[in-house]
Amino acid sequence: MNDIFPFLKEITSVSGLSGYESPVLEIIKKKWTPLVDEIQVSNIGSLHGVKHGTSNKPQQSILIATHMDAIGLMVTNIEEGFLSFTSIGGVDPRVLPGQAVFIHPSGKKTDPNKPIPGRIVQPPNFLLPQEIASGVVPIDKLFIDTGLSIKQVHDFIQVGDLVSFAQEPLSLSGETIAAHSLDNRASVAALTICLDELKTQKHSWDVWAVATVQEEVGLIGAYTSAFQIRPLLAIVVDTTWAKGPGSDDWNTFPMGEGPTLLFGPNIHPNLHRSIKNLAEKLEVPTKVEITGRHSGTDAFATQIVAEGIPTMAICIPIRYMHTPVEVAAIKDIRRTGRLLAEFIRQLDDDFLKSIELE
């Protein structure tokens, strides 16, 4: 796949908030359908695509999990035409004032396919409680102004309506992209590159490409998809913290210098070693990322499903995570996709024996 940018731009131009992933699911499904042998949607909305391998052994399969859901907001109250809201997933309130958003209306007089533009604003400092007037204003003190009259707001918008970020993807210099929802649609793009490469490569194992739902609110899709598919191995692809202004310590990673390979209790040590050795052989630059407890990714879920699944996690560094202006390097996405494809290609009937724990 020579140019992943148009697809990445497309999937970061729609909402698909946790629990309401349909807008982005349809785009991914259309893209993956010609790249896999079968495609289906799980009972709770995760996308499963399988590309069959050449092995005759039953259930010789690997699951590659990337979550497609995004953080966002939801209307909690309407007062005098202004909208109060809460967060879906982990939203940093520091970046909210001034942000452009789309309200996805469900009122009787609206077209749900035509979102209503709005702007997140805060009251003047002198109207705020003194203890927060000069600091970060919490979400419950912010509101959304749509410019509509009080009657129009009540006609069009209801409590429970979704609110997504309206920031358009922007191509930056140095083959980078700024967009909302790069966590984790950058990884969806990497998996798409992997599937495209496998079109012309033989591989022994079945490959399950999965775009999970509701990762941001509890890893829900990873639990259910891993339980349904029951793969022998799982690789989770997610994002991690890139180095940037004020973020230059040991647990951040340079953007543009390859993905990170997670290592810690959620990760199968021998599977980690196998992928690390392969990356070195391929001259794909990587960094080891230490995660001493819960990894904060779908790997926590896939690892403990059923009897347990040997799991690895690969992460793409992005700046400004969980904001509407996340930034990623296209070369990191490409490298991740290539590493996945090469790892899948070298899996053979004896691979599980090679990573057995003593």
N, C-alpha and C positions, 0 to 999 in steps of 0.2 A: 504494500500500500504506500504509494509515493507521497501522498499528501493527506495526512490525517486531520489537518486544520479545519476544513469545511465541516466534517462530521463533528469534531469537537465543538466548533462554534454552534452547530445546530443543537446539540444536546445541552449546551449551557445557555441557550436562549429561551428555554422553557422552564416551567416550574417543577412539578414532580416532587412535592414535599413529602416527608415521611408519612406513610399511610395513604397517600394520594398521588401515587407515582405514575398514573396512566398517561399523562402527556409525554413524559420522556420514554416510558415503556414502548409506546407505539413507534417511536423513532428508532430505538435500538432494535426492536423486533424486525422492522423493515430492513435494517442494515445487516443483521445477522442471518436472516432467512436464507440467502444464497450461499452463506459460508458454512452452514451446518447441514446435517442430514435430517434432523427432526427438531422442531421447536414447539414449546408449550409454555403455558403460564400456570403457575402453581395456584393452589386454592387461595392463597393470600396475596397473589399478585407478583411474585418473583418470576423472572424470565429464565427458562431453562432451554439451552440449545445443546444438542449432542452431536458430536462428529465422531463417527465410528472408526475404530482402529482396525488393524489387520489381524490381531490376535484372536484365536478361537477360544481362549480361556474366558469363562464367564466372569462378569463383574470386574474385569481388569480395567478399572476406570479411575480417572483423576478429575477432581472438581476444581475449577478456577472461579473463585468468588470475588465479585466486585459489586459494591452496593451502589444503586442508582438513585437512592432517595437524597433529598437535600433538606437543609434546615430552612426555617421560614417562620411565619407568624400566623395567628388566627384571631379573628375579631372576638372580643369578649363582651363589649358593651357599646351602645350607641347613645350619645348624649348631645343634644342640640346640634346634630349633624356631624359630630366628630366621633372618630372610632377609637376606642381603647382596644388593646390587643395583648396577647401573651405569645410566648415563643413556642415553636415546635423544634425540638432539639436544642443544642447549645448555641445560643445567639449572644454575641458580645454586645451589651447595651451601649458601650462607648462609641460604636460606629453608627448607631442608628439615626440620631438627629440629622436631618437633611437628606436622608436617603429617599430615592424614588422607588416606589413600590407599585405593584398591581394587586388590586383586590379582585378576587374571583367570585363574582356575585351569584347568589342562589335565590334572589327575590323573584317574585312572580312576574315582574315586568322587565326582566333582564334576559339577555342572551348569555349563557354561561361560557360561550366561546369568545366573548368580548370582554376582557378584563377592564376594570375601571382604574385609571391612573390615580395615584395619590402621592402624598409627600409626608414623611414622618417629621413631626415638629415637637417642640417642647415649649411650655409656658415661659414667659420672661422670668429671670432670676428672682425678681422681687415678689413674684406670686408663688414661688416654690417654698417648701419648708426650709428654714434657715440651715438645717444640718446638711441639706443636699444642694443648696443653691449654687455653691461654687465648685461642686464635684461632678462625678458621673451621675446623670439623672437616670434612675431605675426605669425599667420598662413600664411599670404601672403608673408612671407620671407622664409618659409620652402619649401622643395621640396622632392619628392620621387625618390629614385634611384632604378631601377629595375635590373641594370647590363646588360641590353640589349643594342644592338647597336642602333644608331639613326634610321636606316632603320627599324629594328625590332620593335622598339617602335611605329613608325608610321604605321607599318603594323598591329600591334596587338591592340593598345590602341587608344581611341578617347576621345576628350573632352566630358564630361558628364558621363564617366564610373564611376562606384561605387568603393569605396575603403572601405574595412572593416578591423577591427583589427584582427590580426592573432594569438593573444595570446591563447594558449590552456588552457582549464579549468584545475585547479590544486586542488587536494584534500589536504587540510591543516590539521594540528593536531586539535584535539578538535571538530571534526565533522563540519568543516567549508570548504567552497569552495571559491576559487579565480577564477574569470572569467570575461570576458567582457559580457555586456548585462544582468547581473543579475537584473539591472533596465531595463525591469521589468519581466524578465523570471523567477525570483524567485517566483513572484506572480502567473505566469502561472502554475508553479509546485504546489503551494499551492492549486490553484483551481482544479488541477488534483487530488490531494489527497482528496479534498472534494467530487468530483464526484465518486471516487473509494469507499469512505465510504458510500455514498448514495446508492450504488448498493444493499446493504443489509439492508437498513433502509427505512421504509415508510415515506413519506412526503406528505403533503396535497397540497402544492403549486407547480406549474410548476417552474422549475429552468432553466433559460437561462444562460449558460456558454458562455462568450464572450471573445475572444482575439481580441482586437481592433487594428486598424492600425493608424499610424501617430499621436500618442499622443505627441511625442517629437517636433512636428512642428505645434501644434495647437489643440490637442484633437479631431482631425477630426473624427476618427472612433467612439468615444464615442457619439458625437452628432448624427451621422447618425444611429448607432445601437439602441440607446435609442429611437429615433424617429420611427424607423421601428418596434421595438418590443413593445413599449408602456407598460412597466412593471408597477406594482403598487408600487414596491420598487426597489431600486438599492443599491448595495454595490460595491464600487470600491476598488480594492486591488492594492497597489503600494509599493514603497520602500521609506525609509526615511533615514536621516543622523544618522549613528551610531557613538558612541563615539570612539575616536582614538587619535593619536598624533596631538596635536594642536586643537582638536575638543572635548572639554569637558565642554561646557557650557549648559545652560538650554534648548536649542533647539536641542540637540543631545541626543541619547538614547542608553542604553547599548545593545550590540549585544549578543544574546544568552539568553536574559531574556524576550522574548515574543514580540509580535507586538505592535504597537501603535494604539490607537483609536483616530482619528482626531476629533477635536471639534472647531467649528467656524462657520462663516456665510454660508459656503458651506454645512454644516452638519445639518441634521434634529435633533434637540435636544432630542426628545423623542425616536427616533430610536437609537441614540447614547446611551442613558440611558439603553435601553433594551439590547443592545449588551454588554455593560459594566457589567450590572447585571448578564447576562448569563456567561460571562467570570469568574466573581467572584465565581459563583455557581459551575462552572466546575473546578475551581482552575487553570485556564489558566492565567499565568501572563501577564499583559498588562501595558502600560503606556499611559496616556492621552497626546496627542500632540496638542498644541494650534496652530491654523492657522487663524490669525486675518483677513486675506483678501482672495484673490484667493489662493486656496489650492495647486495650481500647479499640480493637478491630474485630471483624467477624471471625478472626482466628480463635478467639476465646470460645466462640460457639461451635465452630466446626471441630475443634479438638475434642470436645467432650460429648458429642452426639453418639448415641448407641454404645458400642463397645469402646469407642474412642477412635479417632482418625488421625494418623500422623499428619501434622499440619505445619506449613511454613507460611510466612508473611513477607511480602515484598512491598516497599512503600516508596512513593514518588514524592520528593521534597517540593512543597509549595510554600509560598510566603502568604502571610495574612490570613491564615486558616480561619474558617467560620466567620468570614466577612463577605460582603458583596464584591470584593475586589481581589480575590485570590489570584496568585500569579504562579505559573508553572512554565518549565522549559520543555519545548516540544521534543528535544533530543532525549530527555529523560523518559518521556512517554514511549518513544520509539525503542529505546534500549530495553525498557521493561518488556515490551511486546516481543522483541526478538529473543530475550532470555527465556521467556515463557515457552516460545515455540521450540527453541533448541532443547530445552529440558524435556518437553513432551516427546520430542523426536527420539531422544536417546533412551527413553524408558523401554525396558525389555522384560521378559517373563521372570527374570531373576532379580529385578530391582528391589523388591521388598525384602529379600533375604539380605541384600547388601546394606540395608539400614536398620536391621533388627537390633533392638536394645539387648544388651547382655544381662 
